Amino acid sequence: MTPPEREKGSVSVEFALVSVVLFSLIFGTMELGRVFMVWNAAQEITRRAARDAAVGGFSALPYARNDAVLQPATSGNDATFPGLPELGAMAVSIQFMSGPFGALTPAAVLPTDGLQNQLNCAQGSTPCITAVQAMLCTPGSNPCSPIAYLPVGIPVLPIALFLPLSPVTLPLEGAGAH
């Protein structure tokens, strides 16, 4: 039994109407999964950067930034996290902090080496670096501003999300720290 002439094509129209909702749900779910992946990657990047800088000391900064985005063999600061172009080595801000752990302030000047830092801390003089802090910032921003999230699943949807700064502060382990 064939449909009457005036009903031909109605299935195509119905599918077109339903498919907009269906594909929006599918791509929205994929984008939500990507948001969670980027959010977790941001936390891991700052944790890795702070850990590398805390152990490696003052000379570990280029390595710490590249290792944080899983590109330790890369030279320079142009490495990016695999599949996430917004999370690159240039976005990793590492600051050495001085003072007691409850009242840390960014160090204006770094000691020349770990032995000098150990002497400064023992004598109570500055700079005495006691901790390191890593955050994710928009490259070139001062003060640190959040990185804009780049949606890929639904490019026409105006999503204005920003990644967390994800600050991680660890006590300095290398560079003459106690």
C-alpha positions, 0 to 999 in steps of 0.5 A: 500500500503506497501513501497518497501523493500529498504524504510523500516526503513526510518521513524526510521532513519528520526525520529532519525535525527530529535529527536536529534534536538528536544530533544536538544531544549527541554533540552536546554530550560529547562536548560535555565529556570534553569539558570534563577532560580539559578540566581534569587535564588543567588540574594535572598540568599544574600539579605536574609543573609544581612538582617538577619545579619543586624538585628541580629547583630554579633551573627546571622551569623550561623542563617543568612547563614542557613536562607538565603538558606531556612534552618533556623532550620539546625545547622552548615553550611552544609545546601543547597538551595532546589534543588540547591546543588551549593548554600549552607550555606558555600557559603554565605560570610557575612562581617561586614563593618566599616566606612561611607557608601560611603567608607566602609571597612571590619572590621578586628575585631568585637566588643564584643557585640552591646553595645560595638559597640554603644560606639565605634561609639559614641566615634569615636573609632574602631571597629565601625560597620556600615554595613553588606555585603553578597556575594556568594563565592566559599567556602574557596576562599580568595578573593571571587571567583564566584561559578561554575554553575552545568548544569543538563539538558545537562550534555555532553555540556561543559557550563562554567558559573559562578554565580554572586557574588550578593553583597548586602550591608545594614546598620547595624540595630542591634548590637548597630547601630544607 
